Amino acid sequence: MEDSITRRTLLGAVGAGGFVSIAGCAGDSGDGGGNDDPYSSETKTGDGSSTDNNSSSGNNSTATGGSANVALSMDPTEGVWQVYGGVSPYYTNILEPLIWVSEEMKLEPWLATDWEATSDTTWEFTLRDSVKFHNGEDLVAEHVVWSFEQVLNEWSYAPGWLHVESGSVTAIDETTVEFETSDPFPTFPGTIAHNMIAIQHPDRSRENTEPIGTGPYQVEQRTQGQHVRTSGFDDYWNGTPSLDELTFSVITDPNTRALSLQNGDVDVAFDPPKSRVEKLDSNGGTNVTTQLSPGAVYVGCNIYKAPMDDPKLRQALNYATSQSDLVETILSNIGVPAKGPVAESIFWSAHEKLPAYEQDTEKAKQLVEESSYDGEALQFHLSNQQVDGELLAQALQQWYDEIGVNVDIQVTEEASFEDTVRSGEPHLILESSGTNSGAADYLIYETFHSEGDVNERLYNEEGTGIYNLGEEVDQLIQAGFQTGDQAEKEQKYEQALQRIMEEAVVVPINYSEYIVAASDGVSSMDLRPIPEMTRWTGLQTGQ
């Protein structure tokens, strides 16, 4: 790839911890409830779903003063974001997409009020009236066209990801935009419900790092690798932000985030170390909230590499595993025991309907004896970037040893890990999945369909993707991927996931949660399952 950040990072990363420091005083500013929202009726969207437009993120009060410092472990000023004028569209609320994602992982009209499919390959989006950019100009359709062209030309994978080519986005009139997809793609609206697909003004400057968006905060000053300082945008279409100033700083160490909260230097800390959660939650003055995310952790089995080509051995590994024990001990009860490879928060995950592999050591031993396994060491690979990965692998190694299966753990740097996985060498791979968009369909397509990104790259010597069960599952995934009807999508994906789990293609571990620790005076945080879509407009400190 041409860019320093990988496609996997941009599409699959779920959570880059940070903290919020309230450096000023914020008084009462109303209920932050968006009571004047003119779009309070239910909107039928083009993908067959419905959304409730009574967004809790609206804050129709006037600014009450005060400032906040949001420290992120990701760098909101790194070079890859030059396409947006040098700031990240994640977390910062500076730039916004056409569609947002609600607390229930539903599509939420944002800069676009509604959308519809006008043919198998065309979509029309209607823009919201009276949206202003930070430079005072009104949002019109040509700005949307220009913004999409930047994304399509900036990242080589974007046309494939969005199913849209350069030149296929057109302005019908000032408030209507037409998208022509390269193939029938009913999940297009959910795919662009992603804050990387942000709308910006053409006057933004890559060279002088001048971002111009439509969000509740506008950039006042930025220093590469250190911070972005913003101020509340008085003409914001969705109400006035409660705080006058919001600064996003780069703080990469989670221990520093926790210590800063304990010392009273910050008021909110995203993703403090799990080891500090109990203390932060029990100490007076601070509390901890966990939020289920669309992320999952599982062990992927190379089903075309002997002896993992034997489903009895794969089933044995599942019966040897106790997800609840892993969550309770290693993960400190942060997360939910998993039954499949797709997070429970995603409506088609089929979590409740998947086969249950309750830990049963004796049954696991019997399956090993019945399998083709002959005692060889299974190569278990994981990245050193996987949080708690080595501890999880060691616990699994111990359980597998108890059923007579020898496992050799290999921990490597991320780049080496990716290369090794693509070579098809490992028998077992510790994987993480997640989504930053409203449409999570690519999670199942990319990993388990024969033409998905993972299987296309992870071909073994037989020429088959290492997680792909073949034509039956391909057809089920394809049918789910190509429908906009949620009930049909859920049915097809459920059938595919049932086959995947019956054949024990993966050993599920947990559905991920992220942690938010805060001082007792903080209220009105608008957390979302996708942490990058956290809203800051109604943040209160009670001071």
DRENTOR-798601 format. One line per 3 residues: number of its first residue (from 0); their letters; for each residue x, y, z of C-alpha. Coordinates in steps of 0.05 Angstrom, whole numbers, padded with zeros to 5 digits. Each point is the difference from the previous one (the first is absolute). Layout:
REM DRENTOR-798601
NUM = A = X/Y/Z  ... .
***
This chain:
REM DRENTOR-798601
0 = MED = 00000/00000/00000  00022/00072/-00013  -00021/00025/00068 .
3 = SIT = 00033/-00010/00068  -00065/-00022/00032  -00029/-00066/-00022 .
6 = RRT = -00070/-00015/-00025  -00008/-00048/00058  00016/00056/00049 .
9 = LLG = -00048/00049/-00031  -00059/-00047/-00010  00008/-00048/00058 .
12 = AVG = 00030/00040/00057  -00049/00006/00058  00023/00048/00052 .
15 = AGG = 00062/00042/00010  -00001/00019/00073  00004/00070/00025 .
18 = FVS = -00021/00045/00057  -00038/00064/00010  00026/00055/00045 .
21 = IAG = -00049/00053/00022  00043/00061/00010  -00056/00050/00014 .
24 = CAG = -00069/00008/00031  -00064/-00021/-00035  -00067/00016/00030 .
27 = DSG = -00069/-00024/-00017  -00016/00004/-00074  -00067/-00034/-00007 .
30 = DGG = -00014/-00073/-00010  00040/-00007/-00064  -00059/-00036/-00030 .
33 = GND = -00011/00032/-00068  -00073/00018/00015  -00002/00048/-00060 .
36 = DPY = 00023/-00052/-00049  -00045/00006/-00061  00018/-00070/-00022 .
39 = SSE = -00034/-00036/00057  -00043/-00047/-00042  00023/-00069/-00022 .
42 = TKT = 00035/-00001/-00067  -00002/-00060/-00046  00069/-00008/-00029 .
45 = GDG = 00021/-00028/-00067  00028/-00064/00029  -00067/-00022/00028 .
48 = SST = 00016/00019/00072  -00032/00054/00042  00032/00051/00045 .
51 = DNN = -00025/00041/00058  00022/00071/-00012  -00011/00022/00072 .
54 = SSS = 00075/00003/00011  00024/00007/00071  00063/00032/-00026 .
57 = GNN = -00035/00065/-00017  00014/00056/00050  -00043/00061/-00011 .
60 = STA = 00027/00041/00059  00049/00057/-00004  00073/-00010/00016 .
63 = TGG = 00014/00006/00074  00075/00009/-00002  00054/-00046/00023 .
66 = SAN = 00050/-00042/-00038  00019/-00073/-00006  00063/-00037/-00020 .
69 = VAL = -00011/-00067/-00036  00063/-00041/-00003  00001/-00056/-00051 .
72 = SMD = 00048/-00058/-00008  -00008/00010/-00074  00032/00062/-00031 .
75 = PTE = -00056/00046/-00025  00052/00040/-00039  00039/-00054/-00036 .
78 = GVW = 00017/00008/-00073  -00050/-00051/-00026  -00056/00050/00017 .
81 = QVY = 00028/00054/-00046  -00059/-00013/-00046  -00042/00033/00054 .
84 = GGV = 00047/00058/00013  00043/-00037/00050  -00050/-00024/00053 .
87 = SPY = -00033/-00067/00013  -00075/-00007/-00013  00000/-00050/00057 .
90 = YTN = -00022/00024/00070  00011/00074/-00014  -00070/00022/-00024 .
93 = ILE = 00033/00048/-00049  -00024/-00035/-00062  -00064/-00039/-00012 .
96 = PLI = -00027/-00053/-00049  -00067/-00002/-00035  -00024/-00055/00048 .
99 = WVS = 00016/-00011/00073  -00008/-00063/00042  -00046/-00002/00061 .
102 = EEM = 00009/-00031/00069  -00038/-00061/-00028  00046/-00007/-00060 .
105 = KLE = -00054/00027/-00046  00009/00049/-00056  -00014/00071/00021 .
108 = PWL = -00013/00056/-00051  00053/00053/00009  00023/00047/-00056 .
111 = ATD = -00049/-00039/-00043  -00072/-00003/00023  -00021/-00058/-00043 .
114 = WEA = 00022/-00045/-00057  -00030/-00050/-00048  00022/-00050/-00052 .
117 = TSD = -00025/00024/-00068  00026/-00062/-00036  00043/-00061/00016 .
120 = TTW = 00063/00043/-00006  -00022/00072/00014  -00015/00036/00065 .
123 = EFT = -00027/00070/00012  00015/00037/00064  -00035/00063/00023 .
126 = LRD = 00042/00049/00040  -00022/00034/00064  -00019/00074/-00007 .
129 = SVK = 00039/00055/00036  00064/-00038/00013  00059/00048/00001 .
132 = FHN = 00074/-00013/-00006  00049/00031/00049  00016/00053/-00052 .
135 = GED = -00073/00022/-00001  -00020/-00030/-00067  -00062/-00044/-00008 .
138 = LVA = 00007/-00074/-00014  -00022/-00017/-00071  00003/-00062/-00043 .
141 = EHV = 00064/00020/-00037  00037/-00002/00067  -00021/-00072/00010 .
144 = VWS = 00023/-00018/-00070  00068/00033/00012  00008/-00034/00068 .
147 = FEQ = -00013/-00069/-00028  00048/00012/-00058  00055/00015/00051 .
150 = VLN = -00011/-00066/00036  -00005/-00040/-00064  00065/00030/-00027 .
153 = EWS = 00038/00000/00066  -00005/-00073/00019  00008/-00054/-00052 .
156 = YAP = -00047/-00048/00036  -00057/00051/00007  -00035/-00015/-00066 .
159 = GWL = -00003/-00074/00017  -00022/00013/00071  -00054/00050/-00019 .
162 = HVE = -00019/-00034/-00066  00005/00069/-00031  00049/00024/-00053 .
165 = SGS = 00027/00070/-00011  -00048/00040/-00043  -00062/-00040/00021 .
168 = VTA = -00024/00050/00053  -00040/00058/-00029  -00040/00059/00024 .
171 = IDE = -00072/-00003/-00025  -00016/00068/00030  00025/00039/00061 .
174 = TTV = -00030/-00048/00050  00000/-00067/-00037  00060/-00045/-00013 .
177 = EFE = 00000/-00063/-00043  00047/-00058/00011  00010/-00053/-00052 .
180 = TSD = 00029/-00064/00029  00043/-00047/-00041  -00048/-00058/00015 .
183 = PFP = -00065/-00010/00038  00018/00019/00071  -00059/00006/00048 .
186 = TFP = 00046/00013/00059  00028/00064/-00030  -00034/00047/00050 .
189 = GTI = 00028/-00039/00059  00069/-00003/-00031  00005/00076/-00004 .
192 = AHN = -00027/00007/00071  00072/00006/00019  00035/00063/00024 .
195 = MIA = 00059/-00011/-00046  -00049/00016/-00057  -00005/00071/00025 .
198 = IQH = -00026/00060/-00038  00047/00060/-00005  00005/00066/-00036 .
201 = PDR = 00045/00004/-00061  00037/00060/00030  00032/-00045/00052 .
204 = SRE = 00075/-00001/-00008  00044/-00061/00001  00063/00043/-00001 .
207 = NTE = -00020/00049/00055  -00040/-00052/00040  -00065/00039/00000 .
210 = PIG = -00059/-00047/00010  -00069/00026/-00016  -00058/-00044/00021 .
213 = TGP = -00071/00005/00025  00008/-00028/00071  -00014/00032/00067 .
216 = YQV = 00074/00017/00009  00045/00039/-00046  00076/00000/-00001 .
219 = EQR = 00036/00058/00032  00071/-00027/00002  00036/-00066/-00011 .
222 = TQG = 00070/-00027/00013  00020/-00063/-00037  00006/-00059/00046 .
225 = QHV = -00022/00039/00061  -00070/00030/00000  -00058/00032/-00037 .
228 = RTS = -00034/00058/00036  -00072/00015/-00020  -00055/00048/00019 .
231 = GFD = -00075/-00009/00001  -00034/00017/-00067  -00058/00048/00015 .
234 = DYW = -00034/-00014/-00067  00000/-00075/00008  -00064/-00030/-00030 .
237 = NGT = -00013/-00048/00058  00002/00048/00059  00055/00040/00034 .
240 = PSL = 00054/-00041/00035  00000/00007/00076  00075/00014/00006 .
243 = DEL = 00037/00058/-00032  00065/-00037/-00013  00021/-00072/-00012 .
246 = TFS = 00072/-00021/-00009  00020/-00069/-00026  00069/-00021/00023 .
249 = VIT = 00043/-00061/-00016  00009/-00042/00064  00019/-00070/-00018 .
252 = DPN = 00014/-00032/00067  -00063/-00029/00035  00033/00003/00068 .
255 = TRA = 00010/00075/-00009  -00073/00008/-00016  -00021/-00036/00063 .
258 = LSL = 00050/00038/00044  -00023/00066/-00029  -00071/-00016/00019 .
261 = QNG = 00018/-00022/00070  00042/00063/00010  -00058/00044/-00021 .
264 = DVD = 00037/00025/-00062  -00053/-00028/-00047  -00073/-00015/00008 .
267 = VAF = -00012/-00056/-00050  00048/-00056/-00020  -00014/-00046/-00059 .
270 = DPP = 00029/-00071/00006  00040/00002/00064  00036/-00066/00014 .
273 = KSR = -00046/-00056/00021  00042/-00010/00061  -00020/00069/00026 .
276 = VEK = -00074/-00004/-00014  -00020/-00029/00068  00039/00054/00036 .
279 = LDS = -00028/00056/-00042  -00071/-00026/00010  00006/-00010/00075 .
282 = NGG = 00037/00064/00017  -00041/00060/00019  -00003/00053/-00053 .
285 = TNV = 00005/-00044/-00062  -00043/-00052/-00034  00007/-00048/-00059 .
288 = TTQ = -00047/-00016/-00057  00009/-00056/-00051  -00031/00003/-00069 .
291 = LSP = -00011/-00060/-00045  00034/00013/-00067  -00008/-00033/-00068 .
294 = GAV = 00066/-00037/00011  00015/-00074/00012  00060/-00043/00015 .
297 = YVG = 00007/-00072/-00024  00049/-00053/-00020  -00002/-00013/-00075 .
300 = CNI = 00014/-00071/-00023  00036/-00013/-00066  -00049/-00053/-00023 .
303 = YKA = 00043/-00020/-00060  00064/-00013/00038  00007/-00069/00031 .
306 = PMD = -00018/-00020/00053  -00047/00061/00006  -00037/-00026/-00061 .
309 = DPK = -00034/-00050/00047  -00064/00031/00029  00004/-00046/00060 .
312 = LRQ = 00065/00031/00021  -00029/00070/-00009  -00062/-00019/00040 .
315 = ALN = 00045/-00029/00055  00035/00067/00007  -00067/00034/00008 .
318 = YAT = -00022/-00050/00054  00066/00011/00036  -00013/00075/00006 .
321 = SQS = -00038/00039/00053  -00015/00069/-00025  -00030/00021/00067 .
324 = DLV = 00064/-00018/00036  00042/00040/-00049  -00045/00061/00008 .
327 = ETI = -00003/-00005/00075  00075/-00010/00012  00044/00026/-00057 .
330 = LSN = -00048/00053/-00024  -00022/00022/00071  -00073/-00007/-00020 .
333 = IGV = 00008/00051/-00055  -00035/-00032/-00059  -00054/-00052/-00012 .
336 = PAK = 00012/-00075/-00011  -00008/-00012/-00075  -00035/-00055/-00039 .
339 = GPV = 00021/00023/-00069  00049/00044/-00038  -00047/00060/-00008 .
342 = AES = -00015/00047/00058  -00067/-00008/00035  -00015/00075/-00010 .
345 = IFW = -00007/-00012/-00075  -00072/-00020/-00014  00016/-00059/-00046 .
348 = SAH = 00053/-00031/00045  -00047/-00058/00016  00032/-00004/00069 .
351 = EKL = -00060/-00032/00034  -00010/-00052/-00055  00071/-00026/-00009 .
354 = PAY = 00022/-00068/00025  00024/00002/00072  00067/-00032/00014 .
357 = EQD = -00002/-00004/00075  00067/-00019/00030  00002/-00076/00003 .
360 = TEK = 00071/-00027/00008  -00020/-00073/-00005  -00038/00011/-00065 .
363 = AKQ = 00058/00040/-00027  00048/-00056/00016  -00045/-00050/-00035 .
366 = LVE = -00004/00043/-00063  00076/00006/-00001  00006/-00075/00003 .
369 = ESS = -00050/-00008/-00057  00035/00052/-00042  00061/-00005/-00046 .
372 = YDG = 00043/00038/00050  00066/-00037/00013  00033/00043/00053 .
375 = EAL = 00035/00052/-00044  00007/00071/00025  -00053/00047/-00026 .
378 = QFH = 00028/00068/-00019  -00041/00054/00036  00017/00070/-00025 .
381 = LSN = -00019/00068/00028  00021/00072/-00006  00035/00036/00057 .
384 = QQV = -00051/00055/-00011  -00058/-00045/00023  -00022/00025/00068 .
387 = DGE = 00005/-00057/00051  00017/-00045/-00058  00058/-00038/00030 .
390 = LLA = -00037/-00013/00065  -00060/-00026/-00039  00045/-00045/-00042 .
393 = QAL = 00034/-00028/00061  -00066/-00017/00033  -00023/-00035/-00063 .
396 = QQW = 00066/-00036/-00006  -00009/-00028/00070  -00071/-00024/-00014 .
399 = YDE = 00021/-00031/-00066  00058/-00036/00035  -00051/-00031/00048 .
402 = IGV = -00036/-00032/-00059  00065/-00025/-00032  00011/00055/-00051 .
405 = NVD = 00068/00032/-00004  00001/00074/-00018  00060/00044/-00017 .
408 = IQV = -00014/00074/00011  00034/00049/-00046  -00005/00075/00016 .
411 = TEE = 00026/00047/-00053  -00002/00073/-00019  -00062/00021/-00039 .
414 = ASF = 00033/00003/-00069  00032/-00068/00008  -00064/-00028/00028 .
417 = EDT = -00040/00024/-00061  00052/-00030/-00048  00001/-00067/00036 .
420 = VRS = -00076/-00004/00003  -00006/00015/-00075  00050/-00056/-00014 .
423 = GEP = -00049/-00050/00030  00054/-00027/00046  -00035/00002/00068 .
426 = HLI = -00050/-00053/00023  -00033/00049/00048  -00004/00076/-00002 .
429 = LES = -00024/00047/00055  -00045/00049/-00038  -00038/00064/00017 .
432 = SGT = -00058/00027/-00040  -00038/00065/00004  -00033/00055/-00040 .
435 = NSG = 00000/00075/-00001  -00063/00004/-00044  -00073/-00014/00005 .
438 = AAD = 00004/-00056/-00050  00040/-00057/00029  -00013/-00048/-00059 .
441 = YLI = 00072/00001/-00021  00019/-00036/00065  -00032/-00064/-00024 .
444 = YET = 00014/00011/-00074  00073/00019/00005  00017/-00058/00047 .
447 = FHS = -00043/-00059/-00019  -00019/00011/-00074  00049/-00030/-00050 .
450 = EGD = 00006/00067/-00035  00006/00041/00064  00063/00040/00015 .
453 = VNE = 00025/-00049/00052  -00010/-00063/-00040  00027/00030/-00064 .
456 = RLY = 00064/00017/00038  00003/-00063/00043  00000/-00053/-00054 .
459 = NEE = 00036/-00064/00017  00034/-00047/-00048  -00066/-00030/-00021 .
462 = GTG = -00023/00069/-00021  -00056/00005/00051  -00010/00055/00051 .
465 = IYN = 00019/-00027/00068  -00067/00019/00033  -00046/-00015/-00058 .
468 = LGE = -00046/-00061/00003  -00018/00002/-00074  -00058/00013/-00046 .
471 = EVD = -00058/-00011/00050  00025/00053/00048  00021/00045/-00058 .
474 = QLI = -00072/00000/-00026  -00029/00015/00068  00048/00058/00012 .
477 = QAG = -00011/00026/-00070  -00076/-00001/00009  00006/00038/00066 .
480 = FQT = 00049/00049/-00029  -00045/00016/-00059  -00064/00013/00037 .
483 = GDQ = -00024/00064/00033  -00055/-00038/00038  00024/-00006/00072 .
486 = AEK = -00041/-00063/00015  00027/-00036/-00061  00071/00023/00014 .
489 = EQK = -00005/-00025/00071  -00026/-00067/-00024  00054/-00012/-00052 .
492 = YEQ = 00057/00022/00045  -00028/-00042/00057  00001/-00061/-00045 .
495 = ALQ = 00071/00015/-00022  00024/00011/00071  -00033/-00064/00024 .
498 = RIM = 00039/-00039/-00053  00064/00037/00019  -00009/-00019/00073 .
501 = EEA = -00025/-00071/-00013  00064/-00011/-00039  00039/00036/00055 .
504 = VVV = 00036/00046/-00048  00014/00045/00060  00006/-00004/00075 .
507 = PIN = -00038/00061/00027  00030/00037/00059  -00037/00065/00016 .
510 = YSE = -00041/00058/-00025  00039/00062/00016  -00018/00057/00046 .
513 = YIV = 00036/00066/00008  00009/00035/00066  -00016/00072/00019 .
516 = AAS = 00022/00024/00069  -00024/00068/00024  -00002/00045/00059 .
519 = DGV = -00067/00000/00037  -00018/00070/-00025  00001/-00019/-00074 .
522 = SSM = -00067/-00012/-00034  -00033/-00001/-00069  00054/-00039/-00035 .
525 = DLR = -00030/-00026/-00064  00036/-00067/-00008  -00013/-00044/-00060 .
528 = PIP = 00017/-00073/-00014  00049/00028/-00051  00046/00040/00046 .
531 = EMT = 00025/00043/-00057  -00071/00027/-00006  -00003/00026/00072 .
534 = RWT = -00036/00068/00002  00026/00056/00044  -00052/00054/-00012 .
537 = GLQ = -00038/-00010/00066  00058/-00016/00046  -00012/00028/00071 .
540 = TGQ = 00046/00003/00060  -00049/00020/00055  00048/00053/00024 .
***
